[in-house]
Every structure is written in C-alpha cells, then in structure tokens.
Amino acid sequence: MKRHRILSSIAAAALFAALPQPALSSGGDGFSANRFASEYQVAPGVLAQFAGGNLGVLPGTYWRVYHYLAYQAAKGRALTPQQLAALELDRWHVGKTSGWDYSYEAEKNGSGAWLKERAVYAKQWGLADVKLDVMGDVEHASYVNCHEDAFKQAALTMKARAQLGAGGKADQWHKAWLQGQDAVFANCEEPPYQYGSPQPKRVVQLPSAVPANAPDWLKADQAYQTAAAHFYARNFELARKQFLAVAQDAKSPWRTLGSYLAARSLIRSATLEQGGKAPDRAAKLALARKELDALAPSYAPAKQMISLVDARLDPVARIAVLARRLEQEPFSAETPRLLSDYLVLLDQQPRSAMIAAQEPLTAWIGSMQAEAPLDVFESANSKEVQQARAQALQDLRARWLKQKDDGALWLAPLLTLAHAGELTEAEKKAAAAVPARHPLYLTLQYNLARLAIAEKQAAQADKDIDRLMASHGKAMSVATTNRYLALKLFSAGTLDDFLKAAPRKPDPVEAGEAIDAAPAEGETDEDFGRSVYRYFPTAELRALLAHPRLPKQWRKPLEETMLARALIFNDEATALALLDKVAQGRKTTEHLYARYRKAASGAERQLAGALILVNTPELNPSVIDAQGLSRNWGCRSGGMEESQAMPQQPPRHLGPEQLADAGKEQQVLLKLPLRTEFIAPALLAWAKLKPNDDEAPKALHFLVASTRMECPYGTDKEEKDQLRAQYSKEAFNLLKKNYPNSKWAQQTKYFF
C-alpha cells in the first residue's frame, strides 16, 4: 500500500485549539512514562508485532490509538505492516502532520516546499525572501490557519502561470501574481501581542489591484487571492461574499474552490469568532453542510469537510458513525482520516458516555480506560474514577453474558478493572480457558495472576507466571516482560527468586531495540525499592545487602538507608557494621564515623549519631507509607506517586514474623518528625553545656541551615510558631553566644 500523509479535517480543526487534552487519546503535557513499561504507548520497535496481534499485556492507560489496534486484533482484524504504515502513528497521533511540531516545522506543514518553489521565481523577479507562520490565534487558542493543501495549490498555480507569457515564459504578469500570493500568505501569521493584553484587530494584507490591461487569468486569480486573504485574516463575512462571487464567475478556474471556500468561511466563522450565539453558530454550520452536500458528489474535499461539520453539529452521533465504519468497513485509504477524527472526538466525551455507548468499539475502549486517570492531577482512587469503574464492570458483565462468542474481548477490560474478590469463579474459569493463541491471552493471564496475588494465592500465581514466561518469554516485548517480573516480585517464594525478578531492561519507547536484548546491569524499577523499604525489616535488609544477586547500583543507597534507620532506632550493632562502608568517599566527615565507633554505648553514641545525621543530610530512612508513597524526611508530606499497576502486597518470601518486625519499624518511621526536629534535642542539650569541641559550632550551623531546606507542608502553624523554627532560633542563639568567634558563627547570618 502506498504511504500517504493525511491530516484529518477534524484533527486539523482541533489542533492547538485548546489546552492539552487528556493523556488517553491526546498526549498533552505533563505525562511521564515509566521507563521500564510505558503506561501510554507501545515501543516503536515492536509496534508492528503489536498491531499484528502480539499484544502482550495491554494496560488500561494506553493511548486510545493502541486500544483501537488491540481491539481490531482481538476481533481477528489485525493490521498488516502496510496498513500500520498508512496510519503514520506518532505517539498518540494518527498522521505525522497532526503533531505539535506541525506548527513550526516547515517541512511538515507544507510551507517549506512552497518557499523552495517560490525562491526560483522570486530570484528572477528580484523579490525578497519571505518567512511564513501557518498558525492563527484567537484569545491564546491556536489553530492551523494556512494548510498544506493551500501551499501545494499555490505552487502548482505558480508553475502553470509562468508558462502563460510570450513563448511560454514568465512575464511581468507572473511577477504580479507572485506578489499577490505573497500578500495572501502574509495573513497566515498572527500579529504578535503579549499574553494578557487585548488581541489586536487583524489588518488584512491584500494583493495590489491589477491594471485594466491585465490578462483575464490574472484578474480571475486576483479575485480568488483577495477572497483568500480575507479568509486568512478572519474577515469571514467579506471572504464568503467574495468567494461566492468567484463561484458565480463562469470563466473563473476557481469556481468550484470558490463554492467550497464560501462554505468553509461559514465553518470558520462559527468555530473561531468569539461571542457568537449558539443558534447562530448552528445555523451557519447547517448552511455550510447544505452547500458542501451539493459539492460532495464531484468534489472530494467537500465530502471530507462534511465530517467536520457533522462533528460540530452533533459530535455524539458522529462518533457513533465513525465507530461503526471503523469496525465494519475493511481498511482503506480513508481509514487514517476516520480514525483520527474518531480519536479527537472521543477526547470531548465523558468517560461514562464512552462506557455506555452502543457501538462495541467505543464501549470497549471506554471500559479499558475506566480506571485510568484522565490527567496527571487525577487519582485512580477518586470518586469519579471509581464510579466509572463500577459502571464499566456492570456493563462488561452484561456484554460478556450476551456475547459469549466474543468472550475474551469483554473479559479483558473486566479483568483489567477488577480488584481482589470481585471476579466470580465463572469469570475466572472463562478467562483461564481462553486459548494461548488469542491476542488477549497474556493480558488475561497477567490479570489472573495479579488478582491471585491480591487474594493471597501468590504461590499458585508464581507457578503460573513461571509457566507463562517459559512458554511466551521469547515473544514478549520488553514492557510485557517487565510487567510479569513486577508480579514476580510479589509472588517469589525465596529471596533469591525475588532478586532474580528485580533487574529490568528499559522499555525502548524512544528508540527501537531488539526484544531479546539482555537487561542492563543493575537497572530496577521503583517497585523494587518500594517493596524493600516498606516490607523488609532490618534483619532481612542485612540478608539482602549480603546477597550476591543484589544489583550493584543498590548497594550504596541500601547501606545509607540502613545506617540512617540504625541511628534512628539506636541499633548500634547494625550501625557499627555499616560505618566503614558508608564512610568511604566522605573525606570531610569520615572522622564522625570513627567518633561513633569510639563512643561509649548509649547517650554518647546517640550524640555521635546525631552529629553524623546533621552533617550528612543525604542519609534518609527511605520511608514508604501504606499508600505506596515515599516520605521525604525533610517534608511532612509528598513523594513519588504509587504505581497504579502494582498490588500493594508484601513479597511472598517474607514470613509473618519478618512482616511483623517490619511493621513495628514502619510505625516508628512513619511517626518521625521533620529531620531537624528529630536531631535538634540531642544537639541542643549537648551545645548548652558549651563543650570544647569543634563539632559543636559546626553542628549548630548545619542545624540552622537544615531548617531552611525543609518543606514543612501539612501544618496550619505560622513558620515562626513551628517547632523547627524554634529549634533554629535556639541553635542560632547558642552558636552566637557560646562560639561567637568561630567561622561557623560568622557564616550563620540568620536563623530563619
């Protein structure tokens, strides 16, 4: 199939017309993918396999275009490499011209090709080079003002008109035409203005009037150019009037385009002009549709533009039409445009409307995404998301019962959304019975294992995971392999197996890479740290540190975390065992570790530990709370987001006693005050004794400095009334009083 570039009429109209859309169909800003298993897209290197039916594990958070591909594969309509190439996928975009770079990359928006063609004649006529910006702007909402087709048509016309002079060569009338076309395209660009300031009124740049003795072709072209200039300058009423005049000129070569652009003037007026009433906008769109209908049988662009008008008049109805066509019609040259329109329109639909849609394609995509946050600010646990999940579960069960022949199709979103204890035995049995050749097989098996772990059946899940990875591992994408390894962290029966599942190979989303390439040494996902720091008690952390399979990159941070916890717990034995390793490379503080070793057990060692902590702020106990969020010791709240894909379960190899010990340690860690509030009492009590010790003024200096680096969110108290501020002031006063001549006192200018 011939590759072609297509910009959907709806996508083109929507491009840059609003703030970034949800990261389900339109990517927008703010999303960041897990580098080991992207939540949003398939790696380019395995996209052909995915579209061909090797779906692996299909997350609900994938952008909708990938759910479309998965749906087609599950229905037995997997795309061929040629069909996939025709879509020209670029992340969430269908058609590369629909990306954000369309606005500023001349080679993508068509302006570059036009300028290259123009340069040949501009040099001949001594015309200066020009610059083009294709984007218009209405109250800071951008849209594509001048499209690629306009530049292509201008280039063709320019060449044709050059042959109309004497001897088939360009003459002065051709120069006049080119100057007129330059004036037309000068209206593409929006005049600059500052954000927050009133947008200036557009001043149209018109072609110069042609003399009476000009040839008829130039007069006809100039009439068309003048109407186009008004069109791009947003003078839509005048543009329509002039386009209609062009359409009524029996001698004009632009008659058909005049009729078409007269209708488009109505469409742009209805969609771009501010302050218009809804009935007026609807009337303009209805009239435009009527005029396009008359043109459609003989003019393909008019037929395509009807899609945009229908979407504006009744987007829900248009979505239904597009969904039926995409599902029922064979793949054709029109499919990329239909799919692009469909995805853009879905962005404007509520989640509940998609789930309840009569069209299976829309309902399936909506159900797969029912629990996926719409943007970076939404939580999967929000009331709205959980209501959508409940609605989807109910509808999916009804569809599954009615369409047993398509059982796997509807079981996939059902299992994806299910939480522990929510599936019936019949549903589990049906999912387990789906044959291994089915495109959704690995998705169903993954979720069966995920739910088994959550339902305290991790031993059986572990056997199933091993079986699946043995039978399908070579064909799995990097992301799918990593998703199964993530489950293995919870199901592994021994520490050795737990560590075997830890190394991950980065998902090659940004650049294609062989799916059987070896994992990068020491690479792990965040789930490894969450499991270790939340569920491993000190004794198990020691075993982990001594294990030969521990990834090398984890050795140093684990040693530092264990030392920080040991100093907090007053666990002298663990601290002494780690001192030498943590001290390595710390030339300015290595004497503090030696001081701890020499100190007497008890209060003297506690003070030595406080000196280490105040001088080494990077030592952190790495606390993970019950929601899977990290706790920064310098903040009252906040941290990395929990992984939506991972069940919050302890690793199976940890026994009840180990988990109980970890729970006790976690209670202490979760109740920790801010770092400075924990360290200050011991240091201040010692400093009040005015010890003749160089470490005293330095410790007071760092204590004051540390309070400025903390983020004490989660309290209503004014900063001056917070305990940390009181400690800072007390440390400042002691430093100035007891050690006024020290360099540390001189460096400490303020206490707040």
C-alpha positions in Angstrom: 0.0 0.0 0.0 1.3 3.4 -0.9 2.3 5.5 2.1 0.4 8.8 2.2 0.2 11.7 4.5 -3.2 12.7 5.7 -4.4 15.4 8.1 -7.9 14.7 9.3 -10.2 17.7 8.9 -11.4 17.3 12.5 -7.9 16.9 13.8 -6.7 19.9 11.9 -9.5 22.0 13.2 -8.8 20.8 16.8 -5.1 21.1 16.6 -3.8 23.7 19.1 -7.4 24.9 19.5 -7.4 24.4 23.3 -5.4 23.4 26.3 -3.8 19.9 26.2 -6.4 17.1 26.1 -6.3 14.1 28.5 -3.4 11.8 28.1 -5.7 9.0 26.9 -6.1 9.9 23.3 -4.2 13.2 23.1 -1.0 13.1 25.0 -0.7 16.7 26.0 1.8 18.0 28.6 2.5 16.7 32.0 2.7 12.9 31.4 5.9 11.0 32.1 6.1 7.3 31.3 7.6 4.5 33.4 10.9 3.8 31.6 10.5 0.1 32.1 6.9 -0.4 31.0 5.3 2.7 29.4 1.8 3.3 30.6 0.9 5.2 27.4 2.4 3.6 24.3 3.9 0.7 22.5 7.6 0.9 21.7 8.1 1.7 18.0 10.4 -1.4 17.6 7.5 -3.8 18.5 4.6 -1.7 17.1 4.3 -3.9 14.0 4.1 -7.1 16.2 1.5 -5.4 18.5 -0.7 -4.3 15.6 -0.3 -7.8 14.1 -1.8 -9.4 17.3 1.2 -9.8 19.7 -0.4 -7.5 22.2 1.4 -8.8 25.3 -0.1 -7.2 28.4 -2.5 -4.4 27.5 -2.8 -1.6 30.2 -5.9 0.5 30.5 -3.7 3.6 30.4 -2.6 3.2 26.9 -3.5 6.0 24.5 -6.6 5.1 22.6 -5.0 4.5 19.3 -3.3 1.5 20.8 -6.6 0.2 22.2 -8.0 0.6 18.7 -5.2 -1.6 17.3 -5.7 -4.1 20.1 -9.5 -4.2 19.5 -9.0 -4.9 15.8 -6.5 -7.7 16.5 -8.8 -9.2 19.1 -11.6 -9.2 16.5 -9.5 -11.0 14.0 -8.7 -7.9 12.0 -5.0 -7.4 12.9 -3.3 -4.7 10.8 -0.7 -5.6 8.2 2.6 -3.7 8.2 1.4 -1.8 5.2 -1.9 -0.8 6.9 0.0 0.2 10.0 2.4 2.3 7.9 -0.6 4.1 6.4 -1.7 5.3 9.8 1.7 7.0 10.3 1.5 6.8 14.1 3.4 9.3 16.1 2.8 8.5 19.8 -0.9 9.3 20.1 -1.2 10.9 16.7 -2.6 9.4 13.5 -0.7 11.1 10.7 2.6 12.8 11.4 1.2 16.2 10.4 -1.1 16.2 13.4 1.7 16.6 15.9 2.7 19.7 17.8 5.7 20.2 15.5 3.3 20.8 12.6 3.2 24.5 13.6 6.9 25.2 13.4 8.5 22.6 11.1 8.2 23.9 7.6 8.8 20.5 6.0 5.8 19.1 7.8 3.2 21.9 7.3 3.9 22.4 3.6 5.3 26.0 3.8 8.8 24.8 3.3 8.1 23.2 -0.1 6.2 26.3 -1.2 9.1 28.6 -0.2 11.6 26.4 -2.1 9.4 26.5 -5.2 8.9 30.3 -4.8 12.6 31.0 -4.4 13.2 30.1 -8.1 10.9 32.8 -9.4 11.5 35.3 -6.6 15.1 35.4 -7.6 14.1 36.0 -11.2 11.9 39.0 -10.2 14.2 40.4 -7.6 11.7 39.7 -4.8 12.9 39.5 -1.2 12.7 36.2 0.7 9.7 35.8 3.0 9.0 34.0 6.2 5.8 32.1 6.9 4.0 31.1 10.1 1.0 28.8 9.5 -0.7 29.3 12.8 -3.5 31.6 13.8 -4.5 32.6 17.3 -7.8 33.5 18.9 -7.5 34.6 22.6 -4.4 32.4 23.0 -6.0 29.3 21.5 -4.1 28.4 18.4 -5.3 26.8 15.2 -3.8 25.9 11.8 -4.7 28.9 9.6 -2.9 28.0 6.4 -2.9 24.3 5.5 -0.6 22.2 3.4 -3.1 22.0 0.6 -3.1 25.7 0.2 0.7 25.7 -0.3 0.5 22.8 -2.8 -2.2 24.6 -4.8 -0.2 27.8 -4.9 2.9 26.0 -6.1 1.0 24.3 -8.9 -0.6 27.5 -9.9 2.7 29.5 -9.8 4.3 27.0 -12.3 1.2 27.0 -14.6 1.0 30.8 -14.7 4.7 31.0 -15.5 4.0 29.3 -18.8 1.4 31.9 -19.9 3.8 34.6 -21.1 5.1 35.0 -24.6 7.0 32.0 -25.7 5.7 30.0 -22.7 7.9 32.1 -20.4 7.1 34.0 -17.2 6.5 37.7 -17.7 5.6 40.8 -15.6 2.1 39.4 -15.1 3.6 36.4 -13.4 5.5 38.7 -11.1 2.3 40.5 -10.2 0.7 37.1 -9.5 3.5 36.1 -7.2 3.4 39.4 -5.3 -0.3 38.9 -4.8 0.3 35.4 -3.5 2.9 36.7 -1.0 0.2 39.1 0.3 -2.2 36.2 0.7 0.2 34.1 2.8 1.3 37.1 4.8 -2.1 36.8 6.5 -1.4 33.3 7.8 0.6 34.7 10.7 -0.9 36.2 13.8 0.4 39.7 14.7 2.4 39.4 17.9 0.8 40.5 21.1 1.6 40.0 24.8 -0.3 37.5 26.9 -3.0 39.2 29.0 -3.2 42.2 26.6 -6.2 42.6 24.3 -5.7 40.9 20.9 -5.2 43.5 18.2 -7.6 43.6 15.3 -6.3 41.9 12.2 -5.2 44.2 9.4 -5.7 42.3 6.1 -2.8 42.4 3.6 -4.4 42.4 0.1 -2.9 41.8 -3.4 -2.4 45.0 -5.3 -5.2 45.8 -7.8 -4.4 44.7 -11.3 -4.5 47.2 -14.2 -7.2 47.1 -16.7 -5.0 45.7 -19.4 -4.0 42.7 -17.3 -4.9 39.3 -18.8 -8.2 37.7 -17.8 -6.4 34.8 -15.9 -4.7 37.3 -13.6 -8.0 39.1 -12.9 -9.6 35.8 -12.0 -6.7 34.8 -9.9 -6.6 38.2 -8.1 -10.3 37.9 -7.2 -9.6 34.5 -5.7 -6.5 35.7 -3.9 -8.3 38.7 -2.4 -11.0 36.4 -1.0 -8.3 34.1 0.4 -6.5 37.0 2.0 -9.7 38.0 3.9 -10.3 34.3 4.8 -6.9 34.0 6.5 -7.3 37.4 8.1 -10.6 36.2 9.7 -12.8 38.6 7.7 -15.2 35.7 7.1 -18.3 37.6 6.0 -16.4 39.5 3.3 -14.4 36.4 2.4 -17.6 34.4 1.9 -19.1 37.2 -0.2 -16.1 37.3 -2.5 -15.8 33.5 -2.7 -19.5 33.3 -3.8 -18.7 35.9 -6.5 -15.8 33.8 -7.7 -18.1 30.7 -7.8 -20.6 32.6 -9.9 -18.0 33.7 -12.5 -18.5 31.2 -15.3 -15.0 32.0 -16.7 -13.1 31.6 -13.4 -11.0 28.5 -13.0 -11.7 28.8 -9.3 -15.5 28.3 -9.4 -15.5 25.0 -7.5 -13.0 26.2 -4.9 -15.0 29.4 -4.6 -18.1 27.4 -3.6 -16.1 25.2 -1.3 -14.3 28.0 0.5 -17.6 30.0 0.8 -18.9 27.1 2.9 -15.6 26.9 4.8 -15.9 30.7 5.6 -19.2 29.8 7.4 -17.5 27.0 9.3 -14.6 29.1 10.4 -16.9 31.9 11.4 -19.0 29.5 13.5 -15.9 28.0 15.2 -13.4 30.8 15.6 -15.3 34.1 16.0 -15.8 35.0 19.7 -19.1 36.0 21.3 -21.4 34.4 18.8 -24.7 32.9 19.9 -25.1 29.1 19.8 -28.2 29.2 17.4 -26.3 31.5 15.0 -23.3 29.1 15.0 -25.6 26.1 14.4 -27.4 27.9 11.6 -24.0 28.7 9.9 -22.9 25.1 10.2 -26.2 23.8 8.9 -26.0 26.1 5.8 -22.4 25.1 5.2 -23.3 21.4 5.3 -26.1 22.0 2.8 -23.6 23.7 0.4 -21.0 21.0 0.9 -23.6 18.3 0.3 -24.2 19.8 -3.1 -20.5 19.8 -3.9 -19.6 16.4 -2.4 -20.6 14.1 -5.3 -18.0 15.8 -7.6 -15.5 17.3 -5.1 -13.8 15.0 -2.6 -12.6 17.8 -0.1 -16.2 18.8 0.3 -17.1 15.3 1.3 -14.4 15.2 3.9 -15.3 18.6 5.3 -18.8 17.3 5.9 -17.3 15.2 8.6 -16.1 18.3 10.5 -19.5 19.9 10.2 -21.3 16.8 11.4 -18.8 16.6 14.3 -19.6 20.2 15.3 -23.3 19.8 14.9 -23.7 16.5 16.8 -20.4 15.0 18.0 -22.0 12.0 19.7 -23.8 11.0 16.5 -20.6 11.4 14.5 -18.6 9.3 17.0 -21.2 6.5 16.6 -20.9 6.7 12.8 -17.1 6.6 12.9 -17.1 3.7 15.3 -19.3 1.7 13.1 -17.3 2.4 10.0 -14.0 1.7 11.7 -15.3 -1.7 12.9 -17.4 -2.8 9.9 -15.6 -1.5 6.9 -12.3 -3.0 5.6 -9.2 -0.9 6.0 -8.9 1.6 3.2 -7.2 4.8 2.2 -9.9 6.6 4.2 -9.3 4.7 7.4 -6.5 7.0 8.8 -8.7 10.1 8.5 -11.7 8.3 10.0 -9.6 7.1 12.9 -8.0 10.5 13.5 -11.5 12.1 13.6 -12.7 9.4 15.9 -9.9 9.8 18.4 -10.1 13.6 18.5 -13.9 13.5 19.1 -13.5 10.9 21.9 -11.4 13.4 23.8 -14.5 15.6 24.2 -16.7 12.8 25.5 -17.3 12.0 29.2 -15.9 8.7 30.4 -19.4 7.4 31.3 -20.7 8.1 27.8 -18.0 6.0 26.2 -18.6 3.1 28.5 -22.4 3.2 27.8 -22.0 3.6 24.0 -24.0 1.2 21.9 -21.0 0.8 19.5 -18.8 -2.0 20.7 -15.5 -0.3 19.7 -16.3 2.9 21.8 -17.6 0.9 24.8 -14.6 -1.4 24.8 -12.1 1.4 24.7 -14.0 3.4 27.3 -14.2 0.3 29.6 -10.5 -0.4 29.2 -9.7 3.1 30.3 -12.4 3.4 33.0 -9.9 3.4 35.9 -7.2 5.3 34.1 -6.7 8.9 35.4 -7.6 11.4 32.7 -4.6 13.6 33.5 -1.6 13.9 35.9 -3.8 15.6 38.5 -6.4 12.9 38.8 -6.1 9.9 41.1 -7.3 6.4 40.2 -8.9 6.3 43.6 -11.1 9.4 43.1 -14.8 9.1 43.5 -15.4 9.9 39.8 -12.9 7.3 38.6 -14.3 4.6 40.9 -17.9 5.4 39.8 -16.8 4.9 36.2 -15.1 1.6 37.1 -18.3 0.3 38.8 -20.3 1.3 35.7 -17.9 -0.4 33.4 -17.8 -3.6 35.4 -21.6 -3.8 35.3 -21.8 -3.1 31.6 -19.0 -5.5 30.8 -20.6 -8.4 32.6 -23.8 -7.8 30.7 -22.0 -7.7 27.4 -20.0 -10.8 28.2 -23.1 -12.8 29.1 -24.8 -11.8 25.9 -21.8 -12.3 23.6 -20.1 -15.5 24.7 -18.6 -16.0 21.2 -16.7 -12.7 21.9 -16.0 -13.6 25.5 -12.2 -12.9 25.6 -12.8 -9.4 24.1 -15.1 -8.4 27.0 -13.2 -10.3 29.7 -10.0 -8.3 29.0 -11.4 -5.0 30.3 -13.3 -6.8 33.0 -10.2 -8.4 34.5 -8.2 -5.2 34.0 -10.6 -3.3 36.1 -11.3 -6.0 38.7 -10.0 -5.7 42.3 -9.4 -8.5 44.7 -12.5 -10.6 45.4 -14.6 -9.0 42.6 -14.5 -11.7 40.0 -16.8 -14.7 40.0 -15.5 -18.2 39.7 -17.2 -18.4 36.3 -15.4 -15.3 35.1 -12.1 -16.6 36.3 -12.7 -20.0 34.7 -13.7 -18.4 31.4 -10.6 -16.2 31.4 -8.3 -19.1 32.2 -9.9 -21.1 29.3 -9.0 -18.5 26.6 -6.5 -20.2 24.2 -2.9 -19.1 24.2 -3.2 -18.1 20.5 -5.7 -15.3 21.3 -4.2 -11.8 21.2 -5.6 -11.0 24.6 -4.3 -14.2 26.3 -1.3 -12.6 28.0 -3.4 -9.7 29.3 -6.0 -12.1 30.8 -3.3 -14.3 32.3 -1.5 -11.3 33.8 -4.6 -10.1 35.5 -5.5 -13.5 36.8 -2.0 -13.7 38.4 -2.4 -10.1 39.7 -5.7 -10.9 41.3 -4.4 -14.2 42.7 -1.6 -12.4 44.5 -4.0 -9.8 45.9 -6.3 -12.7 47.0 -3.5 -14.4 49.0 -2.9 -17.1 46.3 0.6 -15.9 45.4 2.1 -19.5 45.4 -0.2 -20.5 42.5 0.4 -17.2 40.8 4.1 -17.7 40.9 3.8 -21.1 39.2 1.6 -19.6 36.5 4.0 -16.7 35.9 6.9 -19.1 35.5 4.9 -21.2 33.1 3.9 -18.1 31.0 7.4 -16.7 30.9 8.8 -20.0 29.9 6.3 -20.5 27.1 5.9 -16.9 25.8 9.0 -15.1 27.1 10.9 -15.0 23.8 8.0 -13.4 22.1 7.2 -10.9 24.8 8.0 -7.2 24.4 10.3 -5.6 27.0 7.3 -3.9 28.6 5.3 -7.1 28.9 8.3 -9.0 30.3 8.8 -6.2 32.9 5.1 -6.3 33.9 5.4 -10.0 34.6 8.6 -9.5 36.5 6.9 -6.9 38.6 4.3 -9.5 39.6 7.1 -11.9 40.3 8.5 -9.6 43.0 5.3 -10.3 45.0 4.9 -14.0 44.2 8.6 -15.1 44.5 8.9 -17.7 47.3 12.6 -17.0 48.1 14.8 -14.0 48.5 16.9 -15.4 45.6 13.8 -15.5 43.3 12.8 -12.1 44.5 16.2 -10.7 43.4 16.1 -12.6 40.1 12.9 -10.6 39.3 14.4 -7.3 40.2 16.6 -6.4 37.1 14.7 -4.8 34.3 15.6 -3.8 30.8 14.4 -0.2 29.9 11.4 -0.2 27.6 12.7 1.1 24.2 9.9 3.6 23.7 12.1 6.3 22.4 14.2 4.2 20.1 13.6 0.7 18.7 15.6 -2.1 20.3 15.6 -5.9 20.0 13.1 -7.5 22.3 15.6 -10.2 23.4 18.4 -7.9 24.3 20.0 -8.5 27.7 18.9 -6.4 30.7 21.1 -3.5 31.6 23.1 -4.4 34.7 21.6 -3.1 37.9 18.5 -1.5 36.4 15.4 -1.8 38.6 12.0 -0.2 38.6 10.6 1.8 41.5 8.6 -1.3 42.7 11.8 -2.9 43.9 12.6 0.0 46.3 9.0 0.2 47.5 9.0 -3.4 48.4 12.4 -3.4 50.1 11.9 -0.2 52.1 8.3 -0.9 53.1 8.3 -4.7 53.9 11.9 -5.7 54.7 12.8 -5.5 58.5 16.4 -4.7 59.4 17.4 -8.4 59.7 16.1 -9.0 56.1 17.8 -5.9 54.8 21.1 -7.3 56.2 20.5 -10.5 54.3 19.6 -8.5 51.2 22.8 -6.5 51.4 24.9 -9.7 51.7 23.2 -11.4 48.8 25.3 -11.7 45.6 22.3 -11.0 43.4 21.7 -7.5 44.8 22.1 -5.1 41.9 25.3 -3.2 42.3 23.6 0.2 42.0 21.5 -0.6 45.1 24.4 -1.4 47.4 25.4 2.1 48.3 21.8 3.6 48.8 20.8 0.5 50.8 23.8 0.9 53.1 23.0 4.6 53.6 19.3 3.8 54.3 20.2 1.1 56.7 22.6 3.3 58.6 20.0 6.1 58.8 17.5 3.7 60.2 20.0 2.2 62.6 20.8 5.7 64.0 17.1 6.5 64.3 16.4 3.1 66.1 19.5 3.3 68.2 20.5 0.0 66.7 24.2 0.2 67.5 25.1 -3.3 66.1 23.7 -2.5 62.6 25.3 1.0 62.7 28.7 -0.3 63.6 28.6 -2.9 60.8 27.9 -0.2 58.2 30.1 2.6 59.4 33.2 1.8 57.3 31.2 1.3 54.1 29.2 4.4 54.4 32.2 6.5 55.4 34.1 5.6 52.2 34.5 8.6 50.0 33.3 11.1 52.6 36.6 12.7 53.4 35.2 15.7 55.3 33.0 13.6 57.6 34.9 10.3 57.9 36.1 11.4 61.4 32.5 11.4 62.6 32.1 7.7 61.7 35.3 7.0 63.7 33.9 9.0 66.6 30.7 6.9 66.6 32.8 3.7 66.8 34.9 5.0 69.7 31.9 6.4 71.6 30.6 4.7 74.6 27.3 2.8 74.1 24.2 4.7 74.9 23.9 8.5 75.1 27.4 9.2 73.8 26.7 7.1 70.7 23.3 8.8 70.2 25.1 12.1 70.2 27.7 10.8 67.7 24.8 9.5 65.5 23.1 12.9 65.6 26.4 14.5 64.5 26.5 12.2 61.5 22.9 12.9 60.6 23.2 16.7 60.8 26.4 16.7 58.8 25.1 14.2 56.2 21.6 15.3 55.1 21.6 12.7 52.2 21.2 9.9 54.8 17.5 9.1 54.6 15.4 6.3 56.1 13.5 5.9 52.8 10.0 5.6 54.3 7.2 4.2 52.2 3.7 4.7 53.6 0.6 2.5 53.4 -0.4 4.1 50.1 2.9 3.3 48.5 4.1 6.9 48.6 7.6 7.8 49.6 8.1 10.1 52.6 10.9 12.6 52.3 12.4 13.0 55.8 12.7 16.8 55.1 9.0 17.1 54.3 5.8 16.5 56.3 4.1 15.0 53.2 4.7 14.3 49.5 6.7 11.9 47.4 6.6 9.8 44.4 3.2 8.6 43.1 2.3 5.0 43.8 2.3 2.6 40.9 -1.2 2.0 39.8 -0.3 -1.3 38.2 1.1 -3.0 41.3 -1.0 -4.5 44.0 0.0 -3.3 47.5 1.1 -6.7 48.8 4.2 -7.8 50.7 6.6 -10.1 48.9 5.6 -13.8 49.5 9.0 -14.9 50.7 8.7 -12.8 53.8 7.2 -14.7 56.7 4.8 -13.5 59.4 7.5 -12.7 61.9 9.5 -10.7 59.4 6.5 -8.7 58.3 5.6 -8.1 62.0 9.1 -6.8 62.6 8.9 -4.6 59.5 5.5 -3.3 60.7 6.9 -2.2 64.0 9.8 -0.4 62.4 7.5 1.2 59.9 5.4 2.6 62.7 8.4 4.3 64.2 9.5 5.7 60.8 6.0 6.9 59.9 5.8 8.9 63.1 9.1 10.6 62.6 9.1 14.4 63.0 10.9 16.5 60.5 14.6 15.8 60.2 15.7 18.8 62.2 13.1 18.3 64.8 14.4 14.7 65.4 18.1 15.7 65.6 17.8 19.0 67.4 17.0 17.9 71.0 20.2 15.9 71.4 22.4 18.5 69.8 20.9 21.4 71.7 21.2 19.7 75.0 24.8 19.0 74.3 25.6 22.5 73.0 24.1 24.1 76.1 27.0 22.5 78.1 29.4 24.6 76.0 31.6 21.7 75.1 35.2 22.5 74.0 34.6 20.6 70.8 35.0 21.9 67.2 32.0 19.8 66.1 29.6 21.8 68.3 29.6 25.1 66.4 29.6 23.3 63.1 26.6 21.1 64.2 24.7 24.2 65.3 25.4 25.9 61.9 24.2 22.9 59.9 21.1 22.6 62.1 20.1 26.2 61.4 20.9 25.7 57.7 18.9 22.4 57.5 15.7 24.1 58.6 15.8 26.3 55.5 15.9 23.2 53.3 12.8 21.5 54.6 9.3 21.7 53.3 7.0 21.6 56.4 3.7 21.2 54.5 0.7 19.8 56.3 0.6 22.3 59.2 -1.5 25.4 59.8 1.0 27.0 62.1 2.9 30.1 61.1 6.5 29.3 60.4 7.7 31.3 63.5 5.4 29.1 65.6 6.6 25.8 64.3 8.9 23.6 66.4 11.6 23.6 63.7 11.7 27.4 63.7 12.0 27.4 67.5 14.9 25.0 67.3 16.5 27.1 64.6 16.4 30.2 66.7 17.7 28.4 69.8 20.6 26.9 67.8 21.4 30.3 66.3 21.5 32.0 69.8 23.6 29.2 71.2 26.1 29.5 68.3 26.4 33.3 68.7 26.6 33.1 72.5 28.9 30.1 73.1 31.0 30.2 69.9 31.0 33.9 68.7 34.4 33.8 67.2 34.1 30.5 65.2 33.9 30.6 61.4 30.6 28.8 61.7 29.1 31.6 63.7 30.3 34.1 61.2 28.8 32.1 58.3 25.4 31.8 60.0 23.7 35.2 59.3 20.1 34.3 60.1 18.1 31.8 62.0 15.1 31.7 59.6 
